[in-house]
Amino acid sequence: MTDTIDYGKMMHNAMRGLMADLLRKIAKDGSLPGEHHFFICFDTNHPGVDIADWLRDRYPEEMTIVIQHWFENLTVLDDRFSITLNFNDSPEPLVVPYDAIKTFVDPSVEFGLRFEEEEETYLEEVPESPMIMIEDEHEEIAEEKPKKEAEIVSLDSFRKE
């Protein structure tokens, strides 16, 4: 037993559980309600990430996927999810462990989660909007206009300079 409570780890586990619950609901319903859509950025080198070689070549460190209008085969497990997304008219299956996820954002309601890689984590002061960010840097993620099919988006396009 340690002398301290690891609130950061507990918060990350709770937020990953929230993502899993949300994805289970979407898998059951087969679509996202209203204007909801998700930007999920993940570490492509994390153990358990399974993506096509051409995607790994193009995104050797991290990749952001958009789940919105077109997706298939969304399967949600306790430690990961799998989904098929359309990349330039080419359906590609992806497997993403929750531990590989760096950010999860639903810009339609200004909600976002950020997971830092360091052991020590903390919850920053909650902004006026319902966005919760777990981070050690002050960076905001900007909204982008919805698209008809899934697309790969560089995380840099969401960073404020």
N, C-alpha and C positions, 0 to 999 in steps of 0.2 A: 504494500500500500504506500502511496506517495503522500507527501505533506501538503499537496495542493490539489485543487480540483481543476481539471483541464477543461475550462469552459469553452475554449476555442474548438477543441475536438468535438465536444458535445454539440456545439452549435452547428458545426459542419455536418455531423451525422444527422441532426434534425433537418437541416436544409436539404441534404441529399434524400432523406425520406420524403420531404415535401415534393421534390422533383419526381421521385418514383411514384408517389400517389397521384400526382397530376398526370404523368404519362400513362399510368394505368387507366385513368378515367378517359383520356383521349383514345387509347387503344380500344377500350370497350365501346365508346361512342362512334369511333371511326372518323371523327373530324374535330376540329377546334371550333368552339362557339364564337359567333360574332366576328370581330376583327382581330381576335387573339392570334398571335404567332410568336414563335420562339427563335431566338438566336442562341445557339449553344456553342461555346468555344471550348475546345478540349485539346489536350496534349497528345499529339499523334504518336509519340514515343512511349507513352505509358503502357505498362504490361496489360495485355488483354484487349487493347484497341485493335480492331480488325477492319482495315479499309483497303481498297484496291491499291495496287502498287503505283499506278499513275497518280492517284491522289496523294499518296505518301511522298512521291517524288516532288509533286507540286507544293505540298505543305509539309515540309520535313520536321517542323517543330510544333506548330499548332494550326488548327483549322476551325473555322466557324461555319456551322450549318444552320440553315433556316428551315424550320418546320412550319408549314403554312397550308397551302392549298393541296399540294400533291405529295402524298407519302403512302407507302404500303408496308405491310408486314411489321407493324410496330409491335414488338414483343418486349415486355417489361419484366425483368427479374429483380431479385433483391439487391444485386450488386452491379447490374448493368442493364442497358437496353439495346435492342437492335432495331434497325429501321432500314427501309429501302427508300432512297431519295433519287430524284431525277437530276442528272448533271448533263446539260446540253443534249437532251433526248436520249440519255443513256442511264437506265436505272442501275443504281449501285447499292449493294447492301453494306451497312456499316454496323459495327458493334462498338459501343462506347461504355466503358465502366464509369460509374458515378465518380470514382476517385480521380479519373482523368479530366473531369470537367473543371474548367477555370472560371467560366462565367455562364450564367443562365439568365436571359433577359426576355421579358415580354413587353416590348415597347408600346403596345396598344394601351397598356394601363400603367406605364412607367414603373414596372416592377423588375428588380434585378437582384441576382445573387452573385457574389464574387468570392472565390475560394483562393486563399493564398497558399503558397507551397511551404512556407516556414512552419515549424512546429508551434510557435506561440502565435495565437490569433486573438483578435478582439473585435467586438462589435462597435463600430463607430457610431457617433451620434446619428440618429435616423433623420434623414432630410425631411422637408415638409411634404414631399410626395411620398407615396407608399413604397418607394424603392428602398430595399434593405441591401446594404453593401458590406461585405466582410472583406476588408482590404487594409493595406498599409500605405497606399498612395491615394491621393484625391484625383480620380479620373471619372468623368461622367460619360455615359454611353448615350449617343444621340440617336434619335429616331430615324428610320429610313422608310421610304414609301414602300408599301406592300407590292410584291411581284406575284405573277401567276404560277411560277414553278420554283422549286427549291433552287438556291444558288449558294455559291461559296462566297463568303464575304471576309475580307481581311479585317482583323480586329483593329488595325490602325485607323480604319475609316471611322471608328466609333470613339476614338480617343480625342480629347480636347487638348489643344496645344497651348 
